């Protein structure tokens, strides 16, 4: 966690590196870095939200490369991996039946939509994630692109709030 005041003062590369784990979309990080200085945290967060509004299918594909499947908590020391593990903290991997249902649901989703199922996991139990997965399998292609992007924006903003404080 770093104070906004310090984020405002970092050189461009260091500032971009600090927020890069929020989402694997380098253009998003670059735009936020270019927008400095921010007068306060709400100003930073609304700039982040606004920049994320422009995302479409290409950005979704880019970002998904850094997201493990739900139920597959990634190992490794990378900042992305550590954040994913935290976010999936309430998904109980020791419940074998749940783990199996998530594996099957993920596979069905990937067959249907051609990319991995993405959901803001923080604050959701494994059962809630599974219920959302079942529900979203009923979506049209366009609905599901929109829903995945909405989830990606939530994850990104939560990560940013965890990285920079007032
Ligand atoms: C994730 C992840 O890495 N963090 C989160 O909230 N959701 N992954 C996913 N497939 O939904």
Backbone and ligand atoms as CSV (ligand in chain L), in Angstrom:
chain,resi,resn,atom,element,x,y,z
A,1,UNK,N,N,0.854,-1.206,0.000
A,1,UNK,CA,C,0.000,0.000,0.000
A,1,UNK,C,C,0.879,1.242,0.000
A,2,UNK,N,N,0.632,2.146,-0.927
A,2,UNK,CA,C,1.390,3.397,-0.927
A,2,UNK,C,C,0.425,4.591,-0.943
A,3,UNK,N,N,0.873,5.682,-0.366
A,3,UNK,CA,C,0.016,6.868,-0.277
A,3,UNK,C,C,-0.082,7.530,-1.649
A,4,UNK,N,N,-1.228,8.097,-1.928
A,4,UNK,CA,C,-1.462,8.772,-3.213
A,4,UNK,C,C,-0.388,9.831,-3.485
A,5,UNK,N,N,-0.032,10.540,-2.435
A,5,UNK,CA,C,1.002,11.577,-2.550
A,5,UNK,C,C,2.284,10.998,-3.165
A,6,UNK,N,N,2.647,9.787,-2.746
A,6,UNK,CA,C,3.847,9.152,-3.290
A,6,UNK,C,C,3.629,8.643,-4.708
A,7,UNK,N,N,2.442,8.101,-4.941
A,7,UNK,CA,C,2.113,7.635,-6.301
A,7,UNK,C,C,2.221,8.808,-7.286
A,8,UNK,N,N,1.767,9.972,-6.851
A,8,UNK,CA,C,1.831,11.166,-7.706
A,8,UNK,C,C,3.267,11.541,-8.067
A,9,UNK,N,N,4.194,11.212,-7.175
A,9,UNK,CA,C,5.575,11.682,-7.355
A,9,UNK,C,C,6.511,10.674,-8.009
A,10,UNK,N,N,6.102,9.424,-8.094
A,10,UNK,CA,C,6.987,8.401,-8.672
A,10,UNK,C,C,7.291,8.700,-10.136
A,11,UNK,N,N,8.427,8.201,-10.618
A,11,UNK,CA,C,8.646,8.340,-12.064
A,11,UNK,C,C,7.667,7.409,-12.789
A,12,UNK,N,N,7.484,7.656,-14.084
A,12,UNK,CA,C,6.437,6.955,-14.836
A,12,UNK,C,C,6.547,5.435,-14.751
A,13,UNK,N,N,7.754,4.908,-14.892
A,13,UNK,CA,C,7.929,3.452,-14.886
A,13,UNK,C,C,7.560,2.848,-13.535
A,14,UNK,N,N,7.997,3.506,-12.471
A,14,UNK,CA,C,7.712,2.988,-11.126
A,14,UNK,C,C,6.214,3.063,-10.836
A,15,UNK,N,N,5.583,4.138,-11.272
A,15,UNK,CA,C,4.135,4.285,-11.044
A,15,UNK,C,C,3.367,3.219,-11.828
A,16,UNK,N,N,3.771,2.976,-13.067
A,16,UNK,CA,C,3.095,1.963,-13.893
A,16,UNK,C,C,3.295,0.572,-13.290
A,17,UNK,N,N,4.503,0.312,-12.796
A,17,UNK,CA,C,4.792,-0.999,-12.209
A,17,UNK,C,C,3.932,-1.236,-10.968
A,18,UNK,N,N,3.682,-0.164,-10.233
A,18,UNK,CA,C,2.897,-0.285,-9.005
A,18,UNK,C,C,1.452,-0.699,-9.272
A,19,UNK,N,N,0.884,-0.194,-10.347
A,19,UNK,CA,C,-0.531,-0.496,-10.616
A,19,UNK,C,C,-0.710,-1.609,-11.648
A,20,UNK,N,N,0.382,-2.065,-12.251
A,20,UNK,CA,C,0.283,-3.123,-13.275
A,20,UNK,C,C,-0.443,-4.381,-12.777
A,21,UNK,N,N,-0.250,-4.810,-11.516
A,21,UNK,CA,C,-0.950,-6.028,-11.067
A,21,UNK,C,C,-2.468,-5.870,-10.950
A,22,UNK,N,N,-2.980,-4.646,-11.067
A,22,UNK,CA,C,-4.435,-4.457,-10.966
A,22,UNK,C,C,-5.154,-5.080,-12.155
A,23,UNK,N,N,-4.531,-5.014,-13.330
A,23,UNK,CA,C,-5.123,-5.588,-14.541
A,23,UNK,C,C,-4.036,-5.643,-15.620
A,24,UNK,N,N,-4.045,-6.719,-16.413
A,24,UNK,CA,C,-2.989,-6.889,-17.423
A,24,UNK,C,C,-3.334,-6.158,-18.722
A,25,UNK,N,N,-3.633,-4.863,-18.563
A,25,UNK,CA,C,-3.928,-4.007,-19.716
A,25,UNK,C,C,-2.995,-2.798,-19.617
A,26,UNK,N,N,-1.820,-2.872,-20.250
A,26,UNK,CA,C,-0.817,-1.818,-20.086
A,26,UNK,C,C,-1.324,-0.420,-20.446
A,27,UNK,N,N,-2.242,-0.329,-21.415
A,27,UNK,CA,C,-2.778,0.993,-21.796
A,27,UNK,C,C,-3.547,1.646,-20.647
A,28,UNK,N,N,-4.202,0.823,-19.860
A,28,UNK,CA,C,-4.959,1.347,-18.712
A,28,UNK,C,C,-3.999,1.949,-17.703
A,29,UNK,N,N,-2.945,1.211,-17.388
A,29,UNK,CA,C,-1.960,1.701,-16.421
A,29,UNK,C,C,-1.286,2.971,-16.958
A,30,UNK,N,N,-0.952,2.969,-18.242
A,30,UNK,CA,C,-0.280,4.130,-18.830
A,30,UNK,C,C,-1.167,5.371,-18.760
A,31,UNK,N,N,-2.455,5.198,-19.034
A,31,UNK,CA,C,-3.372,6.348,-18.989
A,31,UNK,C,C,-3.480,6.902,-17.571
A,32,UNK,N,N,-3.537,6.015,-16.590
A,32,UNK,CA,C,-3.634,6.469,-15.198
A,32,UNK,C,C,-2.366,7.191,-14.762
A,33,UNK,N,N,-1.234,6.673,-15.199
A,33,UNK,CA,C,0.052,7.298,-14.866
A,33,UNK,C,C,0.113,8.692,-15.500
A,34,UNK,N,N,-0.308,8.776,-16.757
A,34,UNK,CA,C,-0.290,10.069,-17.467
A,34,UNK,C,C,-1.226,11.085,-16.819
A,35,UNK,N,N,-2.281,10.609,-16.186
A,35,UNK,CA,C,-3.285,11.500,-15.582
A,35,UNK,C,C,-2.863,12.107,-14.252
A,36,UNK,N,N,-1.706,11.717,-13.747
A,36,UNK,CA,C,-1.247,12.271,-12.464
A,36,UNK,C,C,-0.911,13.754,-12.623
A,37,UNK,N,N,-0.892,14.549,-11.560
A,37,UNK,CA,C,-1.242,14.156,-10.193
A,37,UNK,C,C,-2.755,14.163,-9.949
A,38,UNK,N,N,-3.197,13.308,-9.007
A,38,UNK,CA,C,-4.599,13.263,-8.605
A,38,UNK,C,C,-4.738,13.997,-7.277
A,39,UNK,N,N,-5.781,14.825,-7.181
A,39,UNK,CA,C,-5.932,15.647,-5.965
A,39,UNK,C,C,-6.293,14.799,-4.755
A,40,UNK,N,N,-7.061,13.750,-4.971
A,40,UNK,CA,C,-7.413,12.867,-3.855
A,40,UNK,C,C,-7.763,11.482,-4.410
A,41,UNK,N,N,-8.041,10.553,-3.511
A,41,UNK,CA,C,-8.312,9.174,-3.914
A,41,UNK,C,C,-9.556,9.051,-4.818
A,42,UNK,N,N,-10.662,9.737,-4.460
A,42,UNK,CA,C,-11.823,9.668,-5.353
A,42,UNK,C,C,-11.500,10.104,-6.786
A,43,UNK,N,N,-10.626,11.084,-6.942
A,43,UNK,CA,C,-10.250,11.544,-8.290
A,43,UNK,C,C,-9.512,10.438,-9.040
A,44,UNK,N,N,-8.609,9.755,-8.340
A,44,UNK,CA,C,-7.892,8.628,-8.960
A,44,UNK,C,C,-8.858,7.513,-9.344
A,45,UNK,N,N,-9.758,7.173,-8.417
A,45,UNK,CA,C,-10.670,6.058,-8.670
A,45,UNK,C,C,-11.635,6.370,-9.808
A,46,UNK,N,N,-12.090,7.622,-9.896
A,46,UNK,CA,C,-13.009,7.896,-11.007
A,46,UNK,C,C,-12.266,7.932,-12.334
A,47,UNK,N,N,-11.007,8.368,-12.331
A,47,UNK,CA,C,-10.217,8.298,-13.574
A,47,UNK,C,C,-10.022,6.833,-13.980
A,48,UNK,N,N,-9.767,5.987,-12.998
A,48,UNK,CA,C,-9.556,4.556,-13.267
A,48,UNK,C,C,-10.822,3.931,-13.840
A,49,UNK,N,N,-11.952,4.311,-13.261
A,49,UNK,CA,C,-13.245,3.765,-13.695
A,49,UNK,C,C,-13.551,4.229,-15.123
A,50,UNK,N,N,-13.313,5.503,-15.364
A,50,UNK,CA,C,-13.590,6.075,-16.682
A,50,UNK,C,C,-12.739,5.415,-17.766
A,51,UNK,N,N,-11.466,5.242,-17.473
A,51,UNK,CA,C,-10.558,4.622,-18.450
A,51,UNK,C,C,-10.997,3.190,-18.741
A,52,UNK,N,N,-11.505,2.524,-17.727
A,52,UNK,CA,C,-11.927,1.125,-17.884
A,52,UNK,C,C,-13.236,1.006,-18.671
A,53,UNK,N,N,-13.983,2.102,-18.772
A,53,UNK,CA,C,-15.251,2.063,-19.521
A,53,UNK,C,C,-15.025,1.773,-20.998
A,54,UNK,N,N,-13.857,2.149,-21.496
A,54,UNK,CA,C,-13.573,1.988,-22.932
A,54,UNK,C,C,-13.190,0.546,-23.304
A,55,UNK,N,N,-13.023,-0.302,-22.310
A,55,UNK,CA,C,-12.604,-1.678,-22.611
A,55,UNK,C,C,-13.652,-2.426,-23.425
A,56,UNK,N,N,-13.154,-3.284,-24.299
A,56,UNK,CA,C,-14.026,-4.163,-25.084
A,56,UNK,C,C,-13.454,-5.573,-25.097
A,57,UNK,N,N,-13.836,-6.354,-26.097
A,57,UNK,CA,C,-13.429,-7.762,-26.141
A,57,UNK,C,C,-11.912,-7.951,-26.190
A,58,UNK,N,N,-11.219,-7.056,-26.893
A,58,UNK,CA,C,-9.763,-7.189,-27.010
A,58,UNK,C,C,-9.102,-7.036,-25.639
A,59,UNK,N,N,-9.570,-6.056,-24.880
A,59,UNK,CA,C,-8.999,-5.838,-23.545
A,59,UNK,C,C,-9.344,-7.001,-22.613
A,60,UNK,N,N,-10.555,-7.530,-22.765
A,60,UNK,CA,C,-10.949,-8.675,-21.942
A,60,UNK,C,C,-9.992,-9.846,-22.180
A,61,UNK,N,N,-9.712,-10.120,-23.444
A,61,UNK,CA,C,-8.808,-11.228,-23.778
A,61,UNK,C,C,-7.412,-10.990,-23.200
A,62,UNK,N,N,-6.964,-9.752,-23.314
A,62,UNK,CA,C,-5.657,-9.377,-22.781
A,62,UNK,C,C,-5.602,-9.626,-21.259
A,63,UNK,N,N,-6.625,-9.161,-20.569
A,63,UNK,CA,C,-6.647,-9.231,-19.108
A,63,UNK,C,C,-6.766,-10.671,-18.612
A,64,UNK,N,N,-7.508,-11.496,-19.346
A,64,UNK,CA,C,-7.750,-12.863,-18.868
A,64,UNK,C,C,-6.481,-13.697,-18.811
A,65,UNK,N,N,-5.481,-13.296,-19.578
A,65,UNK,CA,C,-4.225,-14.049,-19.563
A,65,UNK,C,C,-3.610,-14.062,-18.156
A,66,UNK,N,N,-3.991,-13.098,-17.320
A,66,UNK,CA,C,-3.408,-13.009,-15.978
A,66,UNK,C,C,-4.358,-13.488,-14.880
A,67,UNK,N,N,-5.504,-14.068,-15.266
A,67,UNK,CA,C,-6.453,-14.524,-14.244
A,67,UNK,C,C,-6.561,-16.042,-14.231
A,68,UNK,N,N,-6.271,-16.640,-13.100
A,68,UNK,CA,C,-6.453,-18.089,-12.993
A,68,UNK,C,C,-7.940,-18.410,-12.943
A,69,UNK,N,N,-8.278,-19.641,-13.261
A,69,UNK,CA,C,-9.667,-20.077,-13.120
A,69,UNK,C,C,-10.067,-20.033,-11.652
A,70,UNK,N,N,-11.363,-19.832,-11.449
A,70,UNK,CA,C,-11.911,-19.935,-10.098
A,70,UNK,C,C,-11.728,-21.384,-9.628
A,71,UNK,N,N,-11.216,-21.525,-8.424
A,71,UNK,CA,C,-10.958,-22.860,-7.891
A,71,UNK,C,C,-9.530,-23.305,-8.139
A,72,UNK,N,N,-8.824,-22.573,-8.992
A,72,UNK,CA,C,-7.406,-22.898,-9.239
A,72,UNK,C,C,-6.547,-21.773,-8.677
A,73,UNK,N,N,-6.370,-21.802,-7.381
A,73,UNK,CA,C,-5.566,-20.738,-6.769
A,73,UNK,C,C,-4.134,-20.875,-7.252
A,74,UNK,N,N,-3.606,-19.828,-7.837
A,74,UNK,CA,C,-2.278,-19.938,-8.436
A,74,UNK,C,C,-1.186,-19.938,-7.387
A,75,UNK,N,N,-0.142,-20.667,-7.652
A,75,UNK,CA,C,1.046,-20.590,-6.821
A,75,UNK,C,C,1.880,-19.415,-7.302
A,76,UNK,N,N,3.063,-19.284,-6.788
A,76,UNK,CA,C,3.973,-18.287,-7.331
A,76,UNK,C,C,3.967,-16.984,-6.578
A,77,UNK,N,N,5.017,-16.233,-6.789
A,77,UNK,CA,C,5.260,-15.011,-6.031
A,77,UNK,C,C,4.811,-13.765,-6.788
A,78,UNK,N,N,4.367,-13.944,-8.033
A,78,UNK,CA,C,3.946,-12.777,-8.809
A,78,UNK,C,C,2.830,-12.035,-8.091
A,79,UNK,N,N,2.834,-10.721,-8.229
A,79,UNK,CA,C,1.821,-9.896,-7.560
A,79,UNK,C,C,0.411,-10.324,-7.969
A,80,UNK,N,N,0.220,-10.605,-9.268
A,80,UNK,CA,C,-1.085,-11.082,-9.754
A,80,UNK,C,C,-1.556,-12.319,-9.001
A,81,UNK,N,N,-0.640,-13.259,-8.863
A,81,UNK,CA,C,-0.977,-14.550,-8.255
A,81,UNK,C,C,-1.376,-14.368,-6.798
A,82,UNK,N,N,-0.628,-13.534,-6.087
A,82,UNK,CA,C,-0.937,-13.300,-4.673
A,82,UNK,C,C,-2.309,-12.650,-4.529
A,83,UNK,N,N,-2.627,-11.724,-5.405
A,83,UNK,CA,C,-3.929,-11.049,-5.340
A,83,UNK,C,C,-5.051,-12.046,-5.629
A,84,UNK,N,N,-4.860,-12.882,-6.624
A,84,UNK,CA,C,-5.890,-13.880,-6.960
A,84,UNK,C,C,-6.145,-14.828,-5.799
A,85,UNK,N,N,-5.072,-15.234,-5.141
A,85,UNK,CA,C,-5.230,-16.140,-3.992
A,85,UNK,C,C,-6.065,-15.472,-2.907
A,86,UNK,N,N,-5.749,-14.225,-2.618
A,86,UNK,CA,C,-6.515,-13.487,-1.603
A,86,UNK,C,C,-7.983,-13.384,-2.003
A,87,UNK,N,N,-8.207,-13.029,-3.257
A,87,UNK,CA,C,-9.575,-12.805,-3.714
A,87,UNK,C,C,-10.401,-14.081,-3.646
A,88,UNK,N,N,-9.757,-15.210,-3.869
A,88,UNK,CA,C,-10.469,-16.490,-3.831
A,88,UNK,C,C,-10.442,-17.113,-2.439
A,89,UNK,N,N,-10.101,-16.301,-1.459
A,89,UNK,CA,C,-9.952,-16.804,-0.095
A,89,UNK,C,C,-11.170,-17.517,0.452
A,90,UNK,N,N,-12.380,-17.078,0.036
A,90,UNK,CA,C,-13.605,-17.678,0.577
A,90,UNK,C,C,-14.089,-18.868,-0.263
A,91,UNK,N,N,-13.378,-19.160,-1.365
A,91,UNK,CA,C,-13.737,-20.339,-2.166
A,91,UNK,C,C,-13.035,-21.543,-1.536
A,92,UNK,N,N,-13.824,-22.376,-0.915
A,92,UNK,CA,C,-13.280,-23.457,-0.104
A,92,UNK,C,C,-12.786,-24.631,-0.958
A,93,UNK,N,N,-11.491,-24.638,-1.190
A,93,UNK,CA,C,-10.908,-25.650,-2.085
A,93,UNK,C,C,-10.866,-27.038,-1.447
A,94,UNK,N,N,-11.094,-27.119,-0.128
A,94,UNK,CA,C,-11.040,-28.431,0.518
A,94,UNK,C,C,-12.394,-29.148,0.437
A,95,UNK,N,N,-13.417,-28.452,-0.074
A,95,UNK,CA,C,-14.704,-29.097,-0.307
A,95,UNK,C,C,-14.636,-29.762,-1.687
A,96,UNK,N,N,-14.435,-31.065,-1.678
A,96,UNK,CA,C,-14.158,-31.785,-2.929
A,96,UNK,C,C,-15.323,-31.703,-3.913
A,97,UNK,N,N,-16.532,-31.735,-3.376
A,97,UNK,CA,C,-17.720,-31.694,-4.242
A,97,UNK,C,C,-17.843,-30.340,-4.935
A,98,UNK,N,N,-17.596,-29.297,-4.145
A,98,UNK,CA,C,-17.625,-27.935,-4.701
A,98,UNK,C,C,-16.517,-27.770,-5.746
A,99,UNK,N,N,-15.339,-28.237,-5.405
A,99,UNK,CA,C,-14.199,-28.113,-6.328
A,99,UNK,C,C,-14.508,-28.807,-7.646
A,100,UNK,N,N,-15.114,-29.976,-7.554
A,100,UNK,CA,C,-15.481,-30.733,-8.765
A,100,UNK,C,C,-16.547,-29.992,-9.580
A,101,UNK,N,N,-17.543,-29.430,-8.885
A,101,UNK,CA,C,-18.614,-28.691,-9.568
A,101,UNK,C,C,-18.037,-27.454,-10.266
A,102,UNK,N,N,-17.092,-26.793,-9.629
A,102,UNK,CA,C,-16.470,-25.618,-10.242
A,102,UNK,C,C,-15.645,-26.016,-11.470
A,103,UNK,N,N,-14.931,-27.132,-11.347
A,103,UNK,CA,C,-14.143,-27.611,-12.498
A,103,UNK,C,C,-15.062,-27.884,-13.699
A,104,UNK,N,N,-16.170,-28.572,-13.419
A,104,UNK,CA,C,-17.106,-28.899,-14.505
A,104,UNK,C,C,-17.765,-27.645,-15.078
A,105,UNK,N,N,-18.138,-26.733,-14.164
A,105,UNK,CA,C,-18.764,-25.481,-14.614
A,105,UNK,C,C,-17.801,-24.655,-15.455
A,106,UNK,N,N,-16.567,-24.554,-14.998
A,106,UNK,CA,C,-15.544,-23.815,-15.762
A,106,UNK,C,C,-15.387,-24.406,-17.160
A,107,UNK,N,N,-15.363,-25.734,-17.232
A,107,UNK,CA,C,-15.166,-26.397,-18.523
A,107,UNK,C,C,-16.352,-26.131,-19.457
A,108,UNK,N,N,-17.570,-26.192,-18.908
A,108,UNK,CA,C,-18.761,-25.912,-19.728
A,108,UNK,C,C,-18.748,-24.471,-20.219
A,109,UNK,N,N,-18.379,-23.576,-19.321
A,109,UNK,CA,C,-18.316,-22.151,-19.679
A,109,UNK,C,C,-17.312,-21.925,-20.808
A,110,UNK,N,N,-16.159,-22.542,-20.699
A,110,UNK,CA,C,-15.102,-22.344,-21.705
A,110,UNK,C,C,-15.520,-22.918,-23.063
A,111,UNK,N,N,-16.241,-24.025,-23.034
A,111,UNK,CA,C,-16.745,-24.592,-24.282
A,111,UNK,C,C,-17.786,-23.657,-24.907
A,112,UNK,N,N,-18.628,-23.104,-24.066
A,112,UNK,CA,C,-19.716,-22.226,-24.549
A,112,UNK,C,C,-19.189,-20.887,-25.065
A,113,UNK,N,N,-18.302,-20.242,-24.300
A,113,UNK,CA,C,-17.916,-18.860,-24.624
A,113,UNK,C,C,-16.485,-18.708,-25.158
A,114,UNK,N,N,-15.681,-19.753,-25.072
A,114,UNK,CA,C,-14.342,-19.678,-25.656
A,114,UNK,C,C,-13.337,-18.874,-24.859
A,115,UNK,N,N,-13.615,-18.611,-23.623
A,115,UNK,CA,C,-12.629,-17.959,-22.733
A,115,UNK,C,C,-12.980,-18.357,-21.305
A,116,UNK,N,N,-12.104,-18.008,-20.359
A,116,UNK,CA,C,-12.359,-18.478,-19.003
A,116,UNK,C,C,-13.433,-17.629,-18.316
A,117,UNK,N,N,-14.104,-18.261,-17.384
A,117,UNK,CA,C,-15.139,-17.607,-16.582
A,117,UNK,C,C,-14.471,-16.645,-15.605
A,118,UNK,N,N,-14.896,-15.382,-15.634
A,118,UNK,CA,C,-14.319,-14.370,-14.749
A,118,UNK,C,C,-15.393,-13.792,-13.847
A,119,UNK,N,N,-15.081,-13.736,-12.563
A,119,UNK,CA,C,-16.017,-13.144,-11.604
A,119,UNK,C,C,-15.215,-12.507,-10.479
A,120,UNK,N,N,-15.723,-11.378,-9.971
A,120,UNK,CA,C,-15.074,-10.777,-8.802
A,120,UNK,C,C,-15.313,-11.738,-7.629
A,121,UNK,N,N,-14.248,-12.397,-7.193
A,121,UNK,CA,C,-14.389,-13.459,-6.196
A,121,UNK,C,C,-14.416,-12.911,-4.770
A,122,UNK,N,N,-13.786,-11.772,-4.562
A,122,UNK,CA,C,-13.721,-11.198,-3.210
A,122,UNK,C,C,-15.140,-10.990,-2.685
A,123,UNK,N,N,-15.393,-11.484,-1.477
A,123,UNK,CA,C,-16.718,-11.323,-0.885
A,123,UNK,C,C,-17.720,-12.385,-1.316
A,124,UNK,N,N,-17.303,-13.333,-2.167
A,124,UNK,CA,C,-18.223,-14.391,-2.593
A,124,UNK,C,C,-17.706,-15.749,-2.121
A,125,UNK,N,N,-18.628,-16.566,-1.646
A,125,UNK,CA,C,-18.281,-17.941,-1.286
A,125,UNK,C,C,-18.205,-18.776,-2.565
A,126,UNK,N,N,-17.663,-19.963,-2.446
A,126,UNK,CA,C,-17.611,-20.865,-3.591
A,126,UNK,C,C,-18.993,-21.203,-4.126
A,127,UNK,N,N,-19.959,-21.370,-3.217
A,127,UNK,CA,C,-21.328,-21.689,-3.638
A,127,UNK,C,C,-21.925,-20.529,-4.431
A,128,UNK,N,N,-21.645,-19.316,-3.972
A,128,UNK,CA,C,-22.165,-18.139,-4.687
A,128,UNK,C,C,-21.543,-18.015,-6.078
A,129,UNK,N,N,-20.245,-18.321,-6.155
A,129,UNK,CA,C,-19.559,-18.272,-7.448
A,129,UNK,C,C,-20.168,-19.310,-8.394
A,130,UNK,N,N,-20.409,-20.496,-7.859
A,130,UNK,CA,C,-20.976,-21.572,-8.674
A,130,UNK,C,C,-22.380,-21.209,-9.167
A,131,UNK,N,N,-23.185,-20.618,-8.291
A,131,UNK,CA,C,-24.542,-20.206,-8.680
A,131,UNK,C,C,-24.478,-19.151,-9.792
A,132,UNK,N,N,-23.541,-18.208,-9.657
A,132,UNK,CA,C,-23.398,-17.164,-10.688
A,132,UNK,C,C,-22.951,-17.778,-12.015
A,133,UNK,N,N,-22.068,-18.763,-11.920
A,133,UNK,CA,C,-21.582,-19.438,-13.134
A,133,UNK,C,C,-22.751,-20.097,-13.874
A,134,UNK,N,N,-23.578,-20.823,-13.130
A,134,UNK,CA,C,-24.743,-21.502,-13.732
A,134,UNK,C,C,-25.662,-20.482,-14.405
A,135,UNK,N,N,-25.891,-19.371,-13.717
A,135,UNK,CA,C,-26.759,-18.316,-14.234
A,135,UNK,C,C,-26.181,-17.715,-15.518
A,136,UNK,N,N,-24.892,-17.450,-15.486
A,136,UNK,CA,C,-24.269,-16.764,-16.625
A,136,UNK,C,C,-24.142,-17.667,-17.852
A,137,UNK,N,N,-24.182,-18.977,-17.653
A,137,UNK,CA,C,-24.171,-19.892,-18.801
A,137,UNK,C,C,-25.412,-19.694,-19.680
A,138,UNK,N,N,-26.457,-19.060,-19.120
A,138,UNK,CA,C,-27.689,-18.809,-19.886
A,138,UNK,C,C,-27.600,-17.532,-20.708
A,139,UNK,N,N,-26.558,-16.728,-20.488
A,139,UNK,CA,C,-26.432,-15.446,-21.191
A,139,UNK,C,C,-26.152,-15.624,-22.678
A,140,UNK,N,N,-26.495,-14.595,-23.452
A,140,UNK,CA,C,-26.082,-14.533,-24.854
A,140,UNK,C,C,-24.601,-14.155,-24.897
A,141,UNK,N,N,-23.992,-14.287,-26.064
A,141,UNK,CA,C,-22.578,-13.911,-26.210
A,141,UNK,C,C,-22.360,-12.461,-25.796
A,142,UNK,N,N,-23.203,-11.559,-26.309
A,142,UNK,CA,C,-23.018,-10.127,-26.032
A,142,UNK,C,C,-23.223,-9.824,-24.549
A,143,UNK,N,N,-24.248,-10.420,-23.960
A,143,UNK,CA,C,-24.489,-10.210,-22.518
A,143,UNK,C,C,-23.285,-10.655,-21.709
A,144,UNK,N,N,-22.698,-11.757,-22.138
A,144,UNK,CA,C,-21.608,-12.328,-21.353
A,144,UNK,C,C,-20.314,-11.534,-21.519
A,145,UNK,N,N,-20.081,-10.940,-22.670
A,145,UNK,CA,C,-18.932,-10.040,-22.819
A,145,UNK,C,C,-19.116,-8.857,-21.861
A,146,UNK,N,N,-20.317,-8.278,-21.865
A,146,UNK,CA,C,-20.595,-7.125,-21.003
A,146,UNK,C,C,-20.433,-7.501,-19.528
A,147,UNK,N,N,-20.946,-8.671,-19.153
A,147,UNK,CA,C,-20.868,-9.098,-17.749
A,147,UNK,C,C,-19.413,-9.353,-17.332
A,148,UNK,N,N,-18.651,-9.989,-18.204
A,148,UNK,CA,C,-17.245,-10.262,-17.880
A,148,UNK,C,C,-16.467,-8.959,-17.725
A,149,UNK,N,N,-16.752,-7.994,-18.594
A,149,UNK,CA,C,-16.067,-6.696,-18.488
A,149,UNK,C,C,-16.452,-5.982,-17.193
A,150,UNK,N,N,-17.716,-6.082,-16.811
A,150,UNK,CA,C,-18.154,-5.464,-15.553
A,150,UNK,C,C,-17.410,-6.097,-14.374
A,151,UNK,N,N,-17.256,-7.418,-14.409
A,151,UNK,CA,C,-16.534,-8.111,-13.332
A,151,UNK,C,C,-15.059,-7.704,-13.327
A,152,UNK,N,N,-14.481,-7.595,-14.523
A,152,UNK,CA,C,-13.072,-7.204,-14.629
A,152,UNK,C,C,-12.855,-5.798,-14.062
A,153,UNK,N,N,-13.795,-4.894,-14.342
A,153,UNK,CA,C,-13.678,-3.528,-13.799
A,153,UNK,C,C,-13.748,-3.561,-12.275
A,154,UNK,N,N,-14.639,-4.381,-11.722
A,154,UNK,CA,C,-14.746,-4.480,-10.257
A,154,UNK,C,C,-13.444,-4.990,-9.650
A,155,UNK,N,N,-12.898,-6.038,-10.239
A,155,UNK,CA,C,-11.644,-6.619,-9.726
A,155,UNK,C,C,-10.534,-5.563,-9.775
A,156,UNK,N,N,-10.459,-4.874,-10.894
A,156,UNK,CA,C,-9.402,-3.876,-11.095
A,156,UNK,C,C,-9.496,-2.744,-10.076
A,157,UNK,N,N,-10.705,-2.236,-9.885
A,157,UNK,CA,C,-10.889,-1.127,-8.940
A,157,UNK,C,C,-10.606,-1.563,-7.498
A,158,UNK,N,N,-11.037,-2.767,-7.155
A,158,UNK,CA,C,-10.744,-3.279,-5.803
A,158,UNK,C,C,-9.236,-3.397,-5.602
A,159,UNK,N,N,-8.545,-3.870,-6.623
A,159,UNK,CA,C,-7.083,-4.015,-6.504
A,159,UNK,C,C,-6.427,-2.642,-6.380
A,160,UNK,N,N,-6.931,-1.684,-7.135
A,160,UNK,CA,C,-6.357,-0.335,-7.067
A,160,UNK,C,C,-6.565,0.264,-5.672
A,161,UNK,N,N,-7.765,0.060,-5.115
A,161,UNK,CA,C,-8.041,0.554,-3.762
A,161,UNK,C,C,-7.132,-0.122,-2.733
A,162,UNK,N,N,-6.703,-1.338,-3.048
A,162,UNK,CA,C,-5.803,-2.041,-2.141
A,162,UNK,C,C,-4.338,-1.634,-2.323
A,163,UNK,N,N,-4.061,-0.955,-3.429
A,163,UNK,CA,C,-2.662,-0.605,-3.738
A,163,UNK,C,C,-2.306,0.811,-3.324
A,164,UNK,N,N,-3.302,1.711,-3.370
A,164,UNK,CA,C,-3.026,3.130,-3.118
A,164,UNK,C,C,-4.032,3.678,-2.097
A,165,UNK,N,N,-3.513,4.370,-1.107
A,165,UNK,CA,C,-4.384,4.940,-0.078
A,165,UNK,C,C,-4.283,6.464,-0.096
A,166,UNK,N,N,-5.213,7.103,0.592
A,166,UNK,CA,C,-5.242,8.581,0.623
A,166,UNK,C,C,-3.966,9.146,1.235
L,1,LIG,C1,C,-10.477,-14.194,-10.476
L,1,LIG,C2,C,-9.285,-13.681,-9.897
L,1,LIG,O1,O,-8.123,-13.987,-10.196
L,1,LIG,N1,N,-9.689,-12.772,-8.972
L,1,LIG,C3,C,-11.035,-12.704,-8.990
L,1,LIG,O2,O,-11.711,-11.945,-8.288
L,1,LIG,N2,N,-11.498,-13.587,-9.915
L,1,LIG,N3,N,-10.459,-15.171,-11.446
L,1,LIG,C4,C,-11.580,-15.560,-12.127
L,1,LIG,N4,N,-11.410,-16.530,-13.050
L,1,LIG,O3,O,-12.687,-15.044,-11.913
